[in-house]
Amino acid sequence: MLLVAVGERAVDGAATTAACRAVAEAFGLRPRQVTLVSGARSRTKVLEVAVDDAEGRARLAALLAG
């Protein structure tokens, strides 16, 4: 699990958009390569990241390691 915090308020999807952009940047992707799967109205979101599986796992491990 990756925790993402953004400063945008949860108004009109601004926080969700910011979270998707932050994840895209962290994985070195374009924002359109990250999509919301569930949690549009929740603090907990599930995102789909369009990246090669091995590359994605390696990048996630690096992010979690700090």
C-alpha beads as a LAMMPS data file, in Angstrom:
LAMMPS data file: protein, C-alpha beads

66 atoms
65 bonds

1 atom types
1 bond types

-500.0 500.0 xlo xhi
-500.0 500.0 ylo yhi
-500.0 500.0 zlo zhi

Masses

1 110.0

Atoms # bond

1 1 1 0.000 0.000 0.000
2 1 1 1.253 3.449 -0.891
3 1 1 0.041 6.450 1.087
4 1 1 -0.388 9.662 -0.904
5 1 1 -1.258 12.974 0.738
6 1 1 -2.307 16.023 -1.262
7 1 1 -3.166 19.565 -0.263
8 1 1 -6.204 19.955 -2.511
9 1 1 -9.607 19.934 -0.898
10 1 1 -12.090 17.191 -1.662
11 1 1 -14.282 19.454 -3.768
12 1 1 -15.391 18.517 -7.279
13 1 1 -12.812 15.727 -7.476
14 1 1 -9.803 18.025 -6.995
15 1 1 -8.202 15.805 -4.344
16 1 1 -8.675 12.685 -6.468
17 1 1 -7.151 14.387 -9.499
18 1 1 -4.219 15.580 -7.397
19 1 1 -3.661 12.090 -5.987
20 1 1 -3.652 10.580 -9.478
21 1 1 -1.163 13.200 -10.662
22 1 1 1.078 12.598 -7.642
23 1 1 1.120 8.850 -8.270
24 1 1 1.827 9.399 -11.964
25 1 1 4.750 11.665 -11.111
26 1 1 6.098 9.192 -8.546
27 1 1 6.048 6.400 -11.122
28 1 1 7.385 8.598 -13.934
29 1 1 4.156 8.333 -15.929
30 1 1 1.715 10.650 -17.633
31 1 1 -1.358 11.494 -15.555
32 1 1 -3.616 9.680 -18.031
33 1 1 -1.767 6.437 -17.182
34 1 1 -3.229 6.488 -13.666
35 1 1 -6.960 5.954 -13.278
36 1 1 -9.308 5.769 -10.335
37 1 1 -10.748 2.277 -9.874
38 1 1 -12.759 2.904 -6.713
39 1 1 -13.133 5.360 -3.867
40 1 1 -14.290 8.503 -5.643
41 1 1 -16.078 9.661 -2.480
42 1 1 -13.758 8.033 0.035
43 1 1 -10.444 8.986 1.606
44 1 1 -9.199 5.561 0.553
45 1 1 -8.756 5.249 -3.195
46 1 1 -7.790 2.372 -5.437
47 1 1 -5.831 3.457 -8.493
48 1 1 -4.761 1.548 -11.572
49 1 1 -1.265 2.363 -12.784
50 1 1 -0.552 1.502 -16.433
51 1 1 3.026 0.323 -16.129
52 1 1 4.939 -2.880 -16.841
53 1 1 4.438 -5.237 -13.885
54 1 1 8.123 -5.732 -13.048
55 1 1 8.917 -2.048 -13.475
56 1 1 5.910 -1.054 -11.367
57 1 1 6.862 -3.422 -8.550
58 1 1 10.435 -2.142 -8.566
59 1 1 9.311 1.486 -8.480
60 1 1 6.805 0.777 -5.699
61 1 1 9.494 -0.983 -3.648
62 1 1 11.790 2.023 -4.104
63 1 1 9.026 4.432 -3.041
64 1 1 8.180 2.371 0.043
65 1 1 11.857 2.141 1.002
66 1 1 11.978 5.912 1.103

Bonds

1 1 1 2
2 1 2 3
3 1 3 4
4 1 4 5
5 1 5 6
6 1 6 7
7 1 7 8
8 1 8 9
9 1 9 10
10 1 10 11
11 1 11 12
12 1 12 13
13 1 13 14
14 1 14 15
15 1 15 16
16 1 16 17
17 1 17 18
18 1 18 19
19 1 19 20
20 1 20 21
21 1 21 22
22 1 22 23
23 1 23 24
24 1 24 25
25 1 25 26
26 1 26 27
27 1 27 28
28 1 28 29
29 1 29 30
30 1 30 31
31 1 31 32
32 1 32 33
33 1 33 34
34 1 34 35
35 1 35 36
36 1 36 37
37 1 37 38
38 1 38 39
39 1 39 40
40 1 40 41
41 1 41 42
42 1 42 43
43 1 43 44
44 1 44 45
45 1 45 46
46 1 46 47
47 1 47 48
48 1 48 49
49 1 49 50
50 1 50 51
51 1 51 52
52 1 52 53
53 1 53 54
54 1 54 55
55 1 55 56
56 1 56 57
57 1 57 58
58 1 58 59
59 1 59 60
60 1 60 61
61 1 61 62
62 1 62 63
63 1 63 64
64 1 64 65
65 1 65 66
